[in-house]
Amino acid sequence: MTILLWGLIRDHPIAAVLEQLRHLGAPVRFLDQRRVLDTTVRVDAGPRGGTTVTVGDEEFDLDRVRAAYVRPYDSTRLAALRTLPRSSPQWGHAAGVDLALNGWADRTAAFVLNRPEAAAGNGSKAYQLRGIAAAGFLVPVTLVTNDPDRVGAFVREHGEVIVKSAGGVRSRVRRVGPADAARLADVANCPTLFQKHVPGTDVRVHVVGAELFASEVRSDADDYRYARAQGHPPAVLTETGLPPDVAARCLDLSKRLRLPVAGIDLRRTPDGEWYCFEVNPSPGFTYYETNTGQPIAAAIAGLLAAAALCKERAS
């Protein structure tokens, strides 16, 4: 029985879960993306099937993996590769390793946090908002467009408007201001997401299986992650509780999106209404854990260990 972690050791969530698994004495193997050029993946298409990974001179069987926590970056953007052309053998090798391992993570019988095909829903925030609304959360009035005239009309109608990426690429959320009027034409180059601003207090909820960890965020910035860069004091995070109906919606939402681990961005309005903006399928939970003391990494490690044991007993 093996629990597999795949990613970069400098990635804080990976490092935190790895530490907790070792503390539990769980049989864990870390697959380091920094060694992608030394890594090969072999898929046996014969009657017995099977997938093996070799890193340097060491080989192991992925069919022995009973649970996995995958947080891969794009290997072709690692320092040793990002300056190389796509036509280079190294670039092609790294892309092939990523493709093979993501394919394994989608089809394996092991318990995976989270399967790439489920996480892919975050590639379209408009698509994800449909699942959020289906779970019973309010969502802001939203426009995704590359038509500058529609943006102008949206801003005139709703007054205070937020702009951010329409896809899974991380962006800084901010309000559209008067100085942006001359830049609205730029949206013709890329579909962009605009939302009516919703006043209130941010609450980040981390779902880990059946457990919930809620953090209230106090900040005057439009995007508390970049409070200082936006000229505001750092955000203040505290552990908080959730009304039972909101907690139930969070659990239902994670199940609808097939994300056993998820970071759900909520906002509680002054009137007590709860809006949901998006769901992160690979949340950087250590920022919240460090500031609130909530044992999120330990919960993820425990979920992996329990799932691996169940899978092993069933095999």
C-alpha positions in Angstrom: 0.0 0.0 0.0 1.3 3.4 -1.0 0.1 7.0 -0.7 1.5 9.1 -3.6 2.2 12.8 -3.5 3.0 14.5 -6.8 4.2 18.1 -7.1 7.0 20.4 -5.9 8.4 20.2 -2.4 8.6 24.0 -2.2 4.8 24.0 -2.6 3.6 24.6 1.0 0.5 22.5 0.9 2.4 19.5 -0.5 5.1 19.9 2.1 2.6 20.3 4.9 0.6 17.1 3.9 3.8 15.2 3.4 5.0 16.1 6.9 1.6 15.1 8.4 1.7 11.7 6.6 5.2 11.0 7.9 4.0 12.0 11.4 1.2 9.3 11.0 3.8 6.8 9.9 1.8 6.3 6.6 3.6 4.6 3.7 4.1 7.7 1.5 6.0 8.3 -1.7 6.8 11.8 -3.0 7.2 12.2 -6.7 9.2 15.4 -7.2 8.4 17.4 -10.3 11.9 18.9 -10.2 13.2 15.5 -11.4 10.8 15.4 -14.4 13.7 15.0 -16.9 14.8 11.9 -14.9 11.3 10.5 -14.8 9.7 8.1 -17.2 6.2 6.6 -17.2 5.5 3.3 -18.8 2.0 2.1 -19.5 1.6 -1.6 -20.2 -1.2 -2.0 -22.7 -1.1 -5.8 -22.5 -3.6 -8.1 -20.9 -2.3 -7.5 -17.4 -2.0 -3.8 -17.8 -0.2 -1.6 -15.3 1.7 1.7 -15.0 5.2 2.1 -13.7 7.2 5.2 -12.9 11.0 5.3 -13.0 12.9 8.2 -11.4 16.6 7.8 -12.1 17.4 4.2 -11.3 14.4 3.7 -9.0 11.2 2.1 -10.3 7.8 1.7 -8.6 4.4 0.4 -9.6 1.6 2.9 -9.6 -0.9 0.1 -9.3 0.2 -0.2 -5.6 -1.0 3.3 -4.9 -4.2 3.4 -2.9 -4.5 7.2 -2.4 -2.9 10.2 -4.0 -2.6 14.0 -3.4 -1.8 15.6 -6.7 -0.8 19.3 -7.0 1.3 19.4 -10.2 2.5 22.5 -11.8 3.1 22.6 -15.6 6.5 20.9 -15.7 7.4 22.7 -19.0 7.4 25.9 -17.0 10.0 24.8 -14.5 13.3 26.8 -14.4 15.2 24.2 -16.4 12.6 24.1 -19.2 10.7 27.3 -19.6 13.3 28.9 -21.9 13.5 25.9 -24.2 11.5 25.7 -27.4 8.5 23.4 -27.7 10.4 21.5 -30.3 13.2 20.5 -27.8 13.3 16.9 -26.6 13.4 18.0 -23.0 10.2 20.0 -23.4 8.4 17.1 -25.1 9.6 14.7 -22.4 8.3 16.9 -19.6 5.0 17.4 -21.3 4.6 13.7 -21.9 5.3 12.9 -18.2 2.6 15.4 -17.1 0.1 13.9 -19.6 0.8 10.4 -18.5 0.5 11.1 -14.8 -2.6 13.2 -15.2 -4.2 10.5 -17.2 -3.3 7.9 -14.5 -4.8 10.2 -11.8 -8.1 10.4 -13.8 -8.4 6.6 -14.4 -6.8 5.0 -11.3 -9.0 3.1 -8.8 -7.0 4.8 -6.1 -8.6 7.7 -4.0 -7.3 10.9 -5.6 -7.3 14.5 -4.2 -8.4 15.8 -6.7 -8.9 14.1 -10.0 -7.7 16.4 -12.9 -10.9 16.0 -14.9 -12.9 17.3 -11.9 -10.5 20.1 -11.2 -10.8 21.2 -14.9 -14.2 22.7 -14.2 -12.3 25.7 -12.7 -11.1 26.5 -16.2 -14.4 28.3 -16.7 -15.7 30.4 -13.8 -19.0 30.9 -15.7 -19.5 27.1 -16.0 -18.5 26.7 -12.3 -21.0 29.3 -11.2 -23.8 27.1 -12.5 -22.8 24.3 -10.1 -22.5 26.9 -7.3 -26.1 28.2 -7.9 -27.4 24.6 -8.1 -26.1 24.0 -4.6 -28.3 26.9 -3.3 -25.8 29.7 -3.1 -26.4 33.2 -4.3 -24.0 34.3 -7.1 -23.2 37.8 -8.2 -24.7 39.2 -11.5 -22.0 38.2 -13.9 -20.9 39.1 -17.4 -18.2 37.3 -19.4 -17.4 39.0 -22.7 -14.8 40.4 -25.1 -17.2 43.2 -26.2 -16.1 46.6 -24.8 -19.6 48.1 -25.4 -21.3 45.4 -23.3 -18.7 46.0 -20.5 -19.5 49.7 -20.6 -23.2 49.1 -20.3 -22.7 46.6 -17.5 -20.7 49.1 -15.5 -23.3 51.9 -16.1 -26.1 49.5 -14.9 -24.4 48.2 -11.8 -22.1 50.9 -10.6 -19.5 49.1 -8.6 -18.1 46.2 -10.7 -15.4 43.7 -10.1 -13.1 42.4 -12.8 -11.1 39.1 -12.8 -10.0 36.2 -14.9 -12.7 34.2 -16.6 -10.6 31.0 -16.3 -8.5 29.1 -13.9 -5.4 31.4 -14.3 -4.9 33.3 -11.0 -5.6 37.0 -11.3 -5.9 40.0 -8.9 -9.5 40.8 -8.2 -10.2 44.5 -8.3 -12.9 47.1 -8.8 -13.4 48.8 -12.2 -12.6 52.5 -11.7 -12.8 55.7 -13.8 -9.2 55.2 -14.9 -10.2 51.9 -16.6 -12.5 53.6 -19.1 -9.7 54.0 -21.6 -8.7 50.3 -21.2 -12.1 48.7 -21.7 -11.2 48.2 -25.4 -8.5 45.7 -24.3 -11.2 43.1 -23.4 -11.6 42.6 -27.2 -8.3 40.6 -26.9 -9.5 38.2 -24.2 -12.9 37.2 -22.7 -13.0 38.7 -19.2 -15.3 38.2 -16.2 -17.1 41.2 -14.7 -19.4 40.9 -11.6 -21.6 43.3 -9.7 -19.7 44.1 -6.4 -21.2 42.4 -3.4 -20.5 44.2 0.0 -19.8 42.1 3.0 -17.3 39.9 4.8 -15.2 37.2 3.1 -15.3 33.7 4.5 -13.0 31.0 3.0 -14.3 27.5 3.6 -12.0 24.5 3.2 -13.8 21.2 2.6 -11.8 18.1 3.5 -14.1 15.1 3.0 -16.9 15.6 5.5 -15.0 18.2 7.5 -15.2 22.0 7.1 -12.7 24.6 8.2 -14.1 28.2 7.9 -11.9 31.3 8.1 -13.4 34.8 8.4 -11.3 37.4 6.5 -11.3 41.0 7.5 -9.8 43.3 4.9 -10.6 46.6 3.1 -9.0 45.4 -0.1 -10.9 44.1 -3.1 -8.5 41.1 -3.1 -7.3 40.3 0.4 -4.6 38.1 -0.9 -2.9 41.3 -2.3 -4.0 43.7 0.4 -0.6 45.4 0.7 -0.1 45.7 -3.0 -3.5 47.4 -3.2 -2.5 49.9 -0.5 -4.3 48.3 2.5 -3.1 46.7 5.8 -2.7 42.9 5.7 -5.9 40.8 6.0 -6.9 39.5 9.5 -8.0 35.9 9.5 -9.9 34.2 12.3 -11.5 30.8 12.7 -15.3 31.0 12.4 -18.4 28.9 12.4 -21.0 28.5 9.7 -24.8 28.3 9.9 -26.0 24.7 9.4 -27.6 25.4 6.1 -24.5 27.1 4.7 -22.3 24.2 5.9 -24.7 21.8 4.2 -24.4 23.8 1.0 -20.6 23.7 1.1 -20.6 19.9 1.5 -23.2 19.5 -1.3 -21.2 21.8 -3.6 -18.0 19.8 -3.1 -19.8 16.6 -4.0 -21.5 18.2 -7.0 -18.1 19.3 -8.3 -16.5 15.9 -7.3 -13.9 17.7 -5.2 -13.3 16.0 -1.9 -10.8 18.8 -1.1 -11.9 22.3 -2.1 -11.5 25.9 -1.1 -14.8 27.7 -1.3 -14.9 31.5 -1.5 -18.0 33.0 0.3 -19.1 36.4 1.3 -21.6 37.2 4.0 -23.5 40.4 3.3 -24.6 42.8 6.0 -28.2 41.4 5.6 -27.0 37.9 6.3 -27.1 36.6 2.8 -24.4 34.2 1.6 -22.8 34.6 -1.8 -20.3 32.2 -3.4 -17.8 33.5 -5.9 -15.8 30.4 -6.9 -14.4 27.0 -5.8 -10.7 26.4 -5.9 -10.0 22.7 -6.7 -6.4 22.9 -5.4 -6.5 25.4 -2.6 -3.4 26.9 -1.0 -4.7 26.2 2.4 -1.5 26.8 4.4 -2.1 30.6 4.3 -5.3 30.0 6.2 -3.9 27.3 8.4 -0.9 29.5 9.5 -3.2 32.4 10.4 -6.0 30.5 12.2 -4.3 27.4 13.5 -6.9 25.1 11.9 -5.4 21.6 11.3 -6.2 21.4 7.5 -3.0 19.6 6.5 -3.6 17.0 9.2 -7.2 16.5 8.0 -6.0 15.9 4.4 -3.4 13.5 5.6 -6.0 11.7 7.7 -8.4 11.5 4.8 -5.7 10.0 2.5 -4.5 7.5 5.1 -8.1 6.3 5.9 -9.0 6.0 2.2 -5.7 4.2 1.4 -6.5 1.7 4.2 -10.0 1.1 2.9 -8.8 0.6 -0.7 -6.1 -1.8 0.5 -8.6 -3.9 2.5 -10.9 -4.0 -0.5 -8.2 -5.1 -2.9 
